[in-house]
Amino acid sequence: MSLPASQYSTLDGESVERVSDDTFKVELSELAFLGLSLRPRLKAKVRVRDDGSGCEVRVEDMELTGSGVVEYASDAFEIVSVNNVTWCDVESEALSAEERAVVESRGGEYKELTSETSVRVYIIVPGWFPFTIKSTERTGRFVVNQVVAQVVPRFLNQLAEDYGTWSRGDDSRTASAKGMFDCDVDDSAQECEAV
């Protein structure tokens, strides 16, 4: 993560496209809930910290495609999302016996990878909107929580795998993941109340 963003692997060649040295387009899988289908497309910028301790991934733009009403309402949404990814060395005394055995067998050091993700979605609710504000907020929070809970662990696992590949001397930076941004939203517990 201390490499310049221009040398980053896209991690998932199916869902992520490099736009410039430090900017990427990410397309999430289609989400279906409450009879609607939508596919978020995000543009994210990566800022590598000068001290080499990690990076910040900040969403700069979002577009929604999908059902007619979703595309019509796409301009009514705004997202503020920041993922701070850091790593640090961990002393062997802090490791469990099992972790120490793995580190010793591979002849390496133990690194701890941490992700702090903040996502805020804002929507301008039109007067004709058929659901209450409270139910819209609840449903939105539910969907965002499910997406983040699925995507962030996959992202971190793929980042760790990519680091392992790089640390073994493979500098190809080839995207190796598939489906990293696939999401399954279980909307059976969600009900919107009509106005």
PyMOL CGO cylinders between C-alpha atoms (Angstrom):
from pymol import cmd
from pymol.cgo import CYLINDER

trace = [
    CYLINDER, 0.00, 0.00, 0.00, 3.00, 2.30, 0.10, 0.3, 1, 1, 1, 1, 1, 1,
    CYLINDER, 3.00, 2.30, 0.10, 3.42, 1.97, -3.66, 0.3, 1, 1, 1, 1, 1, 1,
    CYLINDER, 3.42, 1.97, -3.66, 2.15, 4.88, -5.75, 0.3, 1, 1, 1, 1, 1, 1,
    CYLINDER, 2.15, 4.88, -5.75, -1.48, 4.33, -6.79, 0.3, 1, 1, 1, 1, 1, 1,
    CYLINDER, -1.48, 4.33, -6.79, -0.29, 4.16, -10.42, 0.3, 1, 1, 1, 1, 1, 1,
    CYLINDER, -0.29, 4.16, -10.42, 1.29, 0.78, -9.55, 0.3, 1, 1, 1, 1, 1, 1,
    CYLINDER, 1.29, 0.78, -9.55, -1.78, -0.64, -7.80, 0.3, 1, 1, 1, 1, 1, 1,
    CYLINDER, -1.78, -0.64, -7.80, -3.43, -3.76, -9.12, 0.3, 1, 1, 1, 1, 1, 1,
    CYLINDER, -3.43, -3.76, -9.12, -7.10, -3.23, -9.90, 0.3, 1, 1, 1, 1, 1, 1,
    CYLINDER, -7.10, -3.23, -9.90, -7.64, -6.44, -7.81, 0.3, 1, 1, 1, 1, 1, 1,
    CYLINDER, -7.64, -6.44, -7.81, -10.81, -7.35, -9.75, 0.3, 1, 1, 1, 1, 1, 1,
    CYLINDER, -10.81, -7.35, -9.75, -10.45, -6.95, -13.51, 0.3, 1, 1, 1, 1, 1, 1,
    CYLINDER, -10.45, -6.95, -13.51, -14.16, -7.56, -14.13, 0.3, 1, 1, 1, 1, 1, 1,
    CYLINDER, -14.16, -7.56, -14.13, -15.51, -4.82, -11.85, 0.3, 1, 1, 1, 1, 1, 1,
    CYLINDER, -15.51, -4.82, -11.85, -12.69, -2.29, -11.60, 0.3, 1, 1, 1, 1, 1, 1,
    CYLINDER, -12.69, -2.29, -11.60, -11.23, -0.14, -14.36, 0.3, 1, 1, 1, 1, 1, 1,
    CYLINDER, -11.23, -0.14, -14.36, -8.26, 2.21, -14.00, 0.3, 1, 1, 1, 1, 1, 1,
    CYLINDER, -8.26, 2.21, -14.00, -9.18, 5.70, -15.25, 0.3, 1, 1, 1, 1, 1, 1,
    CYLINDER, -9.18, 5.70, -15.25, -5.92, 7.47, -14.36, 0.3, 1, 1, 1, 1, 1, 1,
    CYLINDER, -5.92, 7.47, -14.36, -2.89, 6.88, -12.13, 0.3, 1, 1, 1, 1, 1, 1,
    CYLINDER, -2.89, 6.88, -12.13, -4.94, 7.29, -8.94, 0.3, 1, 1, 1, 1, 1, 1,
    CYLINDER, -4.94, 7.29, -8.94, -8.58, 7.01, -10.06, 0.3, 1, 1, 1, 1, 1, 1,
    CYLINDER, -8.58, 7.01, -10.06, -10.66, 3.89, -10.63, 0.3, 1, 1, 1, 1, 1, 1,
    CYLINDER, -10.66, 3.89, -10.63, -14.20, 3.11, -11.78, 0.3, 1, 1, 1, 1, 1, 1,
    CYLINDER, -14.20, 3.11, -11.78, -15.97, 0.39, -9.81, 0.3, 1, 1, 1, 1, 1, 1,
    CYLINDER, -15.97, 0.39, -9.81, -19.19, -1.30, -10.87, 0.3, 1, 1, 1, 1, 1, 1,
    CYLINDER, -19.19, -1.30, -10.87, -21.10, -3.21, -8.21, 0.3, 1, 1, 1, 1, 1, 1,
    CYLINDER, -21.10, -3.21, -8.21, -23.32, -6.11, -9.16, 0.3, 1, 1, 1, 1, 1, 1,
    CYLINDER, -23.32, -6.11, -9.16, -26.99, -5.48, -9.74, 0.3, 1, 1, 1, 1, 1, 1,
    CYLINDER, -26.99, -5.48, -9.74, -28.94, -5.10, -6.49, 0.3, 1, 1, 1, 1, 1, 1,
    CYLINDER, -28.94, -5.10, -6.49, -32.60, -6.11, -6.42, 0.3, 1, 1, 1, 1, 1, 1,
    CYLINDER, -32.60, -6.11, -6.42, -34.92, -5.07, -3.61, 0.3, 1, 1, 1, 1, 1, 1,
    CYLINDER, -34.92, -5.07, -3.61, -38.46, -3.79, -3.15, 0.3, 1, 1, 1, 1, 1, 1,
    CYLINDER, -38.46, -3.79, -3.15, -39.20, -4.66, -6.78, 0.3, 1, 1, 1, 1, 1, 1,
    CYLINDER, -39.20, -4.66, -6.78, -36.44, -2.38, -8.07, 0.3, 1, 1, 1, 1, 1, 1,
    CYLINDER, -36.44, -2.38, -8.07, -33.12, -3.24, -9.63, 0.3, 1, 1, 1, 1, 1, 1,
    CYLINDER, -33.12, -3.24, -9.63, -30.13, -0.96, -9.50, 0.3, 1, 1, 1, 1, 1, 1,
    CYLINDER, -30.13, -0.96, -9.50, -26.45, -1.10, -10.30, 0.3, 1, 1, 1, 1, 1, 1,
    CYLINDER, -26.45, -1.10, -10.30, -24.18, 1.46, -8.63, 0.3, 1, 1, 1, 1, 1, 1,
    CYLINDER, -24.18, 1.46, -8.63, -21.17, 2.72, -10.59, 0.3, 1, 1, 1, 1, 1, 1,
    CYLINDER, -21.17, 2.72, -10.59, -18.62, 4.55, -8.50, 0.3, 1, 1, 1, 1, 1, 1,
    CYLINDER, -18.62, 4.55, -8.50, -15.55, 6.60, -9.33, 0.3, 1, 1, 1, 1, 1, 1,
    CYLINDER, -15.55, 6.60, -9.33, -12.97, 6.40, -6.55, 0.3, 1, 1, 1, 1, 1, 1,
    CYLINDER, -12.97, 6.40, -6.55, -9.67, 8.16, -6.00, 0.3, 1, 1, 1, 1, 1, 1,
    CYLINDER, -9.67, 8.16, -6.00, -6.79, 6.59, -4.05, 0.3, 1, 1, 1, 1, 1, 1,
    CYLINDER, -6.79, 6.59, -4.05, -4.48, 8.74, -1.97, 0.3, 1, 1, 1, 1, 1, 1,
    CYLINDER, -4.48, 8.74, -1.97, -1.40, 6.97, -0.64, 0.3, 1, 1, 1, 1, 1, 1,
    CYLINDER, -1.40, 6.97, -0.64, -0.17, 8.31, 2.69, 0.3, 1, 1, 1, 1, 1, 1,
    CYLINDER, -0.17, 8.31, 2.69, 3.30, 9.84, 2.57, 0.3, 1, 1, 1, 1, 1, 1,
    CYLINDER, 3.30, 9.84, 2.57, 4.46, 7.80, 5.58, 0.3, 1, 1, 1, 1, 1, 1,
    CYLINDER, 4.46, 7.80, 5.58, 3.69, 4.51, 3.77, 0.3, 1, 1, 1, 1, 1, 1,
    CYLINDER, 3.69, 4.51, 3.77, 1.18, 3.37, 6.40, 0.3, 1, 1, 1, 1, 1, 1,
    CYLINDER, 1.18, 3.37, 6.40, -1.68, 2.86, 3.96, 0.3, 1, 1, 1, 1, 1, 1,
    CYLINDER, -1.68, 2.86, 3.96, -4.09, 4.66, 1.72, 0.3, 1, 1, 1, 1, 1, 1,
    CYLINDER, -4.09, 4.66, 1.72, -7.42, 6.41, 1.57, 0.3, 1, 1, 1, 1, 1, 1,
    CYLINDER, -7.42, 6.41, 1.57, -10.01, 5.38, -1.02, 0.3, 1, 1, 1, 1, 1, 1,
    CYLINDER, -10.01, 5.38, -1.02, -12.56, 8.15, -1.51, 0.3, 1, 1, 1, 1, 1, 1,
    CYLINDER, -12.56, 8.15, -1.51, -15.64, 7.88, -3.72, 0.3, 1, 1, 1, 1, 1, 1,
    CYLINDER, -15.64, 7.88, -3.72, -15.86, 10.98, -5.89, 0.3, 1, 1, 1, 1, 1, 1,
    CYLINDER, -15.86, 10.98, -5.89, -18.93, 10.22, -7.97, 0.3, 1, 1, 1, 1, 1, 1,
    CYLINDER, -18.93, 10.22, -7.97, -21.81, 7.75, -8.15, 0.3, 1, 1, 1, 1, 1, 1,
    CYLINDER, -21.81, 7.75, -8.15, -24.22, 6.87, -10.94, 0.3, 1, 1, 1, 1, 1, 1,
    CYLINDER, -24.22, 6.87, -10.94, -27.17, 4.52, -10.61, 0.3, 1, 1, 1, 1, 1, 1,
    CYLINDER, -27.17, 4.52, -10.61, -28.51, 2.47, -13.49, 0.3, 1, 1, 1, 1, 1, 1,
    CYLINDER, -28.51, 2.47, -13.49, -31.36, -0.04, -13.44, 0.3, 1, 1, 1, 1, 1, 1,
    CYLINDER, -31.36, -0.04, -13.44, -35.14, 0.17, -13.30, 0.3, 1, 1, 1, 1, 1, 1,
    CYLINDER, -35.14, 0.17, -13.30, -36.66, 3.26, -14.93, 0.3, 1, 1, 1, 1, 1, 1,
    CYLINDER, -36.66, 3.26, -14.93, -37.43, 5.01, -11.64, 0.3, 1, 1, 1, 1, 1, 1,
    CYLINDER, -37.43, 5.01, -11.64, -33.87, 4.31, -10.42, 0.3, 1, 1, 1, 1, 1, 1,
    CYLINDER, -33.87, 4.31, -10.42, -32.28, 5.96, -13.45, 0.3, 1, 1, 1, 1, 1, 1,
    CYLINDER, -32.28, 5.96, -13.45, -34.72, 8.85, -13.19, 0.3, 1, 1, 1, 1, 1, 1,
    CYLINDER, -34.72, 8.85, -13.19, -33.74, 9.36, -9.53, 0.3, 1, 1, 1, 1, 1, 1,
    CYLINDER, -33.74, 9.36, -9.53, -29.98, 8.84, -10.05, 0.3, 1, 1, 1, 1, 1, 1,
    CYLINDER, -29.98, 8.84, -10.05, -29.25, 12.58, -9.88, 0.3, 1, 1, 1, 1, 1, 1,
    CYLINDER, -29.25, 12.58, -9.88, -31.11, 12.80, -6.57, 0.3, 1, 1, 1, 1, 1, 1,
    CYLINDER, -31.11, 12.80, -6.57, -28.47, 10.65, -4.82, 0.3, 1, 1, 1, 1, 1, 1,
    CYLINDER, -28.47, 10.65, -4.82, -25.12, 11.74, -3.45, 0.3, 1, 1, 1, 1, 1, 1,
    CYLINDER, -25.12, 11.74, -3.45, -22.58, 9.52, -1.72, 0.3, 1, 1, 1, 1, 1, 1,
    CYLINDER, -22.58, 9.52, -1.72, -19.77, 10.42, 0.64, 0.3, 1, 1, 1, 1, 1, 1,
    CYLINDER, -19.77, 10.42, 0.64, -17.64, 7.34, 1.20, 0.3, 1, 1, 1, 1, 1, 1,
    CYLINDER, -17.64, 7.34, 1.20, -14.12, 7.03, 2.56, 0.3, 1, 1, 1, 1, 1, 1,
    CYLINDER, -14.12, 7.03, 2.56, -12.21, 3.82, 3.22, 0.3, 1, 1, 1, 1, 1, 1,
    CYLINDER, -12.21, 3.82, 3.22, -9.01, 4.30, 5.23, 0.3, 1, 1, 1, 1, 1, 1,
    CYLINDER, -9.01, 4.30, 5.23, -6.82, 1.23, 4.86, 0.3, 1, 1, 1, 1, 1, 1,
    CYLINDER, -6.82, 1.23, 4.86, -3.76, 0.96, 7.09, 0.3, 1, 1, 1, 1, 1, 1,
    CYLINDER, -3.76, 0.96, 7.09, -1.24, -1.69, 7.93, 0.3, 1, 1, 1, 1, 1, 1,
    CYLINDER, -1.24, -1.69, 7.93, 1.31, -2.09, 10.67, 0.3, 1, 1, 1, 1, 1, 1,
    CYLINDER, 1.31, -2.09, 10.67, 3.83, -4.62, 11.91, 0.3, 1, 1, 1, 1, 1, 1,
    CYLINDER, 3.83, -4.62, 11.91, 2.71, -6.80, 14.80, 0.3, 1, 1, 1, 1, 1, 1,
    CYLINDER, 2.71, -6.80, 14.80, 5.23, -8.02, 17.37, 0.3, 1, 1, 1, 1, 1, 1,
    CYLINDER, 5.23, -8.02, 17.37, 5.45, -11.80, 17.62, 0.3, 1, 1, 1, 1, 1, 1,
    CYLINDER, 5.45, -11.80, 17.62, 4.58, -11.64, 21.34, 0.3, 1, 1, 1, 1, 1, 1,
    CYLINDER, 4.58, -11.64, 21.34, 1.14, -10.33, 20.36, 0.3, 1, 1, 1, 1, 1, 1,
    CYLINDER, 1.14, -10.33, 20.36, 0.47, -13.34, 18.12, 0.3, 1, 1, 1, 1, 1, 1,
    CYLINDER, 0.47, -13.34, 18.12, -1.25, -16.55, 19.06, 0.3, 1, 1, 1, 1, 1, 1,
    CYLINDER, -1.25, -16.55, 19.06, 0.80, -19.75, 18.90, 0.3, 1, 1, 1, 1, 1, 1,
    CYLINDER, 0.80, -19.75, 18.90, -0.96, -20.68, 15.66, 0.3, 1, 1, 1, 1, 1, 1,
    CYLINDER, -0.96, -20.68, 15.66, -0.21, -17.28, 14.06, 0.3, 1, 1, 1, 1, 1, 1,
    CYLINDER, -0.21, -17.28, 14.06, 3.45, -17.49, 15.15, 0.3, 1, 1, 1, 1, 1, 1,
    CYLINDER, 3.45, -17.49, 15.15, 3.73, -20.96, 13.60, 0.3, 1, 1, 1, 1, 1, 1,
    CYLINDER, 3.73, -20.96, 13.60, 2.37, -19.67, 10.28, 0.3, 1, 1, 1, 1, 1, 1,
    CYLINDER, 2.37, -19.67, 10.28, 4.74, -16.68, 10.26, 0.3, 1, 1, 1, 1, 1, 1,
    CYLINDER, 4.74, -16.68, 10.26, 7.74, -18.85, 11.15, 0.3, 1, 1, 1, 1, 1, 1,
    CYLINDER, 7.74, -18.85, 11.15, 6.87, -21.47, 8.51, 0.3, 1, 1, 1, 1, 1, 1,
    CYLINDER, 6.87, -21.47, 8.51, 6.71, -18.80, 5.83, 0.3, 1, 1, 1, 1, 1, 1,
    CYLINDER, 6.71, -18.80, 5.83, 9.74, -16.88, 7.05, 0.3, 1, 1, 1, 1, 1, 1,
    CYLINDER, 9.74, -16.88, 7.05, 7.99, -13.54, 7.10, 0.3, 1, 1, 1, 1, 1, 1,
    CYLINDER, 7.99, -13.54, 7.10, 6.60, -10.88, 9.35, 0.3, 1, 1, 1, 1, 1, 1,
    CYLINDER, 6.60, -10.88, 9.35, 3.06, -10.50, 10.61, 0.3, 1, 1, 1, 1, 1, 1,
    CYLINDER, 3.06, -10.50, 10.61, 1.19, -7.46, 9.29, 0.3, 1, 1, 1, 1, 1, 1,
    CYLINDER, 1.19, -7.46, 9.29, -2.16, -6.26, 10.53, 0.3, 1, 1, 1, 1, 1, 1,
    CYLINDER, -2.16, -6.26, 10.53, -4.45, -4.82, 7.88, 0.3, 1, 1, 1, 1, 1, 1,
    CYLINDER, -4.45, -4.82, 7.88, -7.21, -2.48, 9.08, 0.3, 1, 1, 1, 1, 1, 1,
    CYLINDER, -7.21, -2.48, 9.08, -10.05, -0.83, 7.21, 0.3, 1, 1, 1, 1, 1, 1,
    CYLINDER, -10.05, -0.83, 7.21, -12.22, 1.98, 8.56, 0.3, 1, 1, 1, 1, 1, 1,
    CYLINDER, -12.22, 1.98, 8.56, -15.09, 2.65, 6.20, 0.3, 1, 1, 1, 1, 1, 1,
    CYLINDER, -15.09, 2.65, 6.20, -17.56, 5.50, 6.36, 0.3, 1, 1, 1, 1, 1, 1,
    CYLINDER, -17.56, 5.50, 6.36, -20.47, 5.64, 3.93, 0.3, 1, 1, 1, 1, 1, 1,
    CYLINDER, -20.47, 5.64, 3.93, -23.14, 8.34, 3.82, 0.3, 1, 1, 1, 1, 1, 1,
    CYLINDER, -23.14, 8.34, 3.82, -25.81, 8.41, 1.14, 0.3, 1, 1, 1, 1, 1, 1,
    CYLINDER, -25.81, 8.41, 1.14, -27.97, 11.49, 0.67, 0.3, 1, 1, 1, 1, 1, 1,
    CYLINDER, -27.97, 11.49, 0.67, -31.17, 11.58, -1.35, 0.3, 1, 1, 1, 1, 1, 1,
    CYLINDER, -31.17, 11.58, -1.35, -33.42, 14.42, -2.39, 0.3, 1, 1, 1, 1, 1, 1,
    CYLINDER, -33.42, 14.42, -2.39, -36.88, 12.92, -1.92, 0.3, 1, 1, 1, 1, 1, 1,
    CYLINDER, -36.88, 12.92, -1.92, -39.35, 14.19, -4.53, 0.3, 1, 1, 1, 1, 1, 1,
    CYLINDER, -39.35, 14.19, -4.53, -42.88, 15.11, -3.44, 0.3, 1, 1, 1, 1, 1, 1,
    CYLINDER, -42.88, 15.11, -3.44, -44.38, 12.27, -5.49, 0.3, 1, 1, 1, 1, 1, 1,
    CYLINDER, -44.38, 12.27, -5.49, -42.23, 9.63, -3.77, 0.3, 1, 1, 1, 1, 1, 1,
    CYLINDER, -42.23, 9.63, -3.77, -44.62, 6.88, -2.54, 0.3, 1, 1, 1, 1, 1, 1,
    CYLINDER, -44.62, 6.88, -2.54, -42.72, 5.91, 0.66, 0.3, 1, 1, 1, 1, 1, 1,
    CYLINDER, -42.72, 5.91, 0.66, -42.25, 7.68, 3.98, 0.3, 1, 1, 1, 1, 1, 1,
    CYLINDER, -42.25, 7.68, 3.98, -38.90, 9.31, 4.76, 0.3, 1, 1, 1, 1, 1, 1,
    CYLINDER, -38.90, 9.31, 4.76, -38.39, 7.06, 7.77, 0.3, 1, 1, 1, 1, 1, 1,
    CYLINDER, -38.39, 7.06, 7.77, -38.93, 3.84, 5.78, 0.3, 1, 1, 1, 1, 1, 1,
    CYLINDER, -38.93, 3.84, 5.78, -36.70, 5.15, 2.97, 0.3, 1, 1, 1, 1, 1, 1,
    CYLINDER, -36.70, 5.15, 2.97, -33.92, 5.89, 5.49, 0.3, 1, 1, 1, 1, 1, 1,
    CYLINDER, -33.92, 5.89, 5.49, -34.33, 2.47, 7.13, 0.3, 1, 1, 1, 1, 1, 1,
    CYLINDER, -34.33, 2.47, 7.13, -34.25, 0.65, 3.78, 0.3, 1, 1, 1, 1, 1, 1,
    CYLINDER, -34.25, 0.65, 3.78, -31.28, 2.68, 2.55, 0.3, 1, 1, 1, 1, 1, 1,
    CYLINDER, -31.28, 2.68, 2.55, -29.33, 2.02, 5.74, 0.3, 1, 1, 1, 1, 1, 1,
    CYLINDER, -29.33, 2.02, 5.74, -30.16, -1.69, 5.49, 0.3, 1, 1, 1, 1, 1, 1,
    CYLINDER, -30.16, -1.69, 5.49, -28.95, -1.93, 1.86, 0.3, 1, 1, 1, 1, 1, 1,
    CYLINDER, -28.95, -1.93, 1.86, -25.75, 0.07, 2.46, 0.3, 1, 1, 1, 1, 1, 1,
    CYLINDER, -25.75, 0.07, 2.46, -24.91, -2.02, 5.55, 0.3, 1, 1, 1, 1, 1, 1,
    CYLINDER, -24.91, -2.02, 5.55, -25.38, -5.26, 3.62, 0.3, 1, 1, 1, 1, 1, 1,
    CYLINDER, -25.38, -5.26, 3.62, -23.24, -4.07, 0.70, 0.3, 1, 1, 1, 1, 1, 1,
    CYLINDER, -23.24, -4.07, 0.70, -20.41, -2.80, 2.94, 0.3, 1, 1, 1, 1, 1, 1,
    CYLINDER, -20.41, -2.80, 2.94, -20.50, -5.97, 5.08, 0.3, 1, 1, 1, 1, 1, 1,
    CYLINDER, -20.50, -5.97, 5.08, -20.00, -8.08, 1.94, 0.3, 1, 1, 1, 1, 1, 1,
    CYLINDER, -20.00, -8.08, 1.94, -17.59, -5.96, -0.08, 0.3, 1, 1, 1, 1, 1, 1,
    CYLINDER, -17.59, -5.96, -0.08, -15.09, -4.68, 2.53, 0.3, 1, 1, 1, 1, 1, 1,
    CYLINDER, -15.09, -4.68, 2.53, -13.99, -8.13, 3.84, 0.3, 1, 1, 1, 1, 1, 1,
    CYLINDER, -13.99, -8.13, 3.84, -13.54, -9.38, 0.25, 0.3, 1, 1, 1, 1, 1, 1,
    CYLINDER, -13.54, -9.38, 0.25, -11.55, -6.23, -0.59, 0.3, 1, 1, 1, 1, 1, 1,
    CYLINDER, -11.55, -6.23, -0.59, -9.26, -6.72, 2.42, 0.3, 1, 1, 1, 1, 1, 1,
    CYLINDER, -9.26, -6.72, 2.42, -8.76, -10.43, 1.71, 0.3, 1, 1, 1, 1, 1, 1,
    CYLINDER, -8.76, -10.43, 1.71, -7.91, -9.67, -1.91, 0.3, 1, 1, 1, 1, 1, 1,
    CYLINDER, -7.91, -9.67, -1.91, -5.57, -6.88, -0.84, 0.3, 1, 1, 1, 1, 1, 1,
    CYLINDER, -5.57, -6.88, -0.84, -3.78, -9.30, 1.52, 0.3, 1, 1, 1, 1, 1, 1,
    CYLINDER, -3.78, -9.30, 1.52, -3.58, -11.93, -1.25, 0.3, 1, 1, 1, 1, 1, 1,
    CYLINDER, -3.58, -11.93, -1.25, -2.22, -9.33, -3.69, 0.3, 1, 1, 1, 1, 1, 1,
    CYLINDER, -2.22, -9.33, -3.69, 0.39, -8.29, -1.11, 0.3, 1, 1, 1, 1, 1, 1,
    CYLINDER, 0.39, -8.29, -1.11, 1.41, -11.92, -0.65, 0.3, 1, 1, 1, 1, 1, 1,
    CYLINDER, 1.41, -11.92, -0.65, 1.83, -12.35, -4.41, 0.3, 1, 1, 1, 1, 1, 1,
    CYLINDER, 1.83, -12.35, -4.41, 3.86, -9.16, -4.65, 0.3, 1, 1, 1, 1, 1, 1,
    CYLINDER, 3.86, -9.16, -4.65, 6.03, -10.07, -1.62, 0.3, 1, 1, 1, 1, 1, 1,
    CYLINDER, 6.03, -10.07, -1.62, 6.95, -13.38, -3.30, 0.3, 1, 1, 1, 1, 1, 1,
    CYLINDER, 6.95, -13.38, -3.30, 8.45, -11.40, -6.19, 0.3, 1, 1, 1, 1, 1, 1,
    CYLINDER, 8.45, -11.40, -6.19, 5.55, -11.25, -8.67, 0.3, 1, 1, 1, 1, 1, 1,
    CYLINDER, 5.55, -11.25, -8.67, 5.47, -7.65, -9.89, 0.3, 1, 1, 1, 1, 1, 1,
    CYLINDER, 5.47, -7.65, -9.89, 2.93, -8.26, -12.68, 0.3, 1, 1, 1, 1, 1, 1,
    CYLINDER, 2.93, -8.26, -12.68, 0.14, -6.45, -10.75, 0.3, 1, 1, 1, 1, 1, 1,
    CYLINDER, 0.14, -6.45, -10.75, -2.42, -8.61, -12.58, 0.3, 1, 1, 1, 1, 1, 1,
    CYLINDER, -2.42, -8.61, -12.58, -5.98, -8.43, -11.29, 0.3, 1, 1, 1, 1, 1, 1,
    CYLINDER, -5.98, -8.43, -11.29, -6.82, -11.90, -10.02, 0.3, 1, 1, 1, 1, 1, 1,
    CYLINDER, -6.82, -11.90, -10.02, -10.16, -11.57, -8.23, 0.3, 1, 1, 1, 1, 1, 1,
    CYLINDER, -10.16, -11.57, -8.23, -13.59, -12.11, -9.70, 0.3, 1, 1, 1, 1, 1, 1,
    CYLINDER, -13.59, -12.11, -9.70, -16.85, -11.10, -8.10, 0.3, 1, 1, 1, 1, 1, 1,
    CYLINDER, -16.85, -11.10, -8.10, -15.28, -8.93, -5.41, 0.3, 1, 1, 1, 1, 1, 1,
    CYLINDER, -15.28, -8.93, -5.41, -18.10, -6.41, -5.81, 0.3, 1, 1, 1, 1, 1, 1,
    CYLINDER, -18.10, -6.41, -5.81, -20.96, -8.91, -6.12, 0.3, 1, 1, 1, 1, 1, 1,
    CYLINDER, -20.96, -8.91, -6.12, -23.66, -8.24, -3.53, 0.3, 1, 1, 1, 1, 1, 1,
    CYLINDER, -23.66, -8.24, -3.53, -26.77, -10.06, -2.45, 0.3, 1, 1, 1, 1, 1, 1,
    CYLINDER, -26.77, -10.06, -2.45, -29.33, -7.92, -0.66, 0.3, 1, 1, 1, 1, 1, 1,
    CYLINDER, -29.33, -7.92, -0.66, -31.87, -9.91, 1.33, 0.3, 1, 1, 1, 1, 1, 1,
    CYLINDER, -31.87, -9.91, 1.33, -34.81, -7.56, 1.41, 0.3, 1, 1, 1, 1, 1, 1,
    CYLINDER, -34.81, -7.56, 1.41, -37.23, -10.03, 3.03, 0.3, 1, 1, 1, 1, 1, 1,
    CYLINDER, -37.23, -10.03, 3.03, -36.93, -8.14, 6.34, 0.3, 1, 1, 1, 1, 1, 1,
    CYLINDER, -36.93, -8.14, 6.34, -37.50, -4.75, 4.74, 0.3, 1, 1, 1, 1, 1, 1,
    CYLINDER, -37.50, -4.75, 4.74, -40.85, -3.15, 4.14, 0.3, 1, 1, 1, 1, 1, 1,
    CYLINDER, -40.85, -3.15, 4.14, -41.43, 0.39, 2.98, 0.3, 1, 1, 1, 1, 1, 1,
    CYLINDER, -41.43, 0.39, 2.98, -44.50, 2.14, 4.26, 0.3, 1, 1, 1, 1, 1, 1,
    CYLINDER, -44.50, 2.14, 4.26, -46.49, 3.99, 1.64, 0.3, 1, 1, 1, 1, 1, 1,
    CYLINDER, -46.49, 3.99, 1.64, -47.28, 7.62, 2.29, 0.3, 1, 1, 1, 1, 1, 1,
]
cmd.load_cgo(trace, "trace")
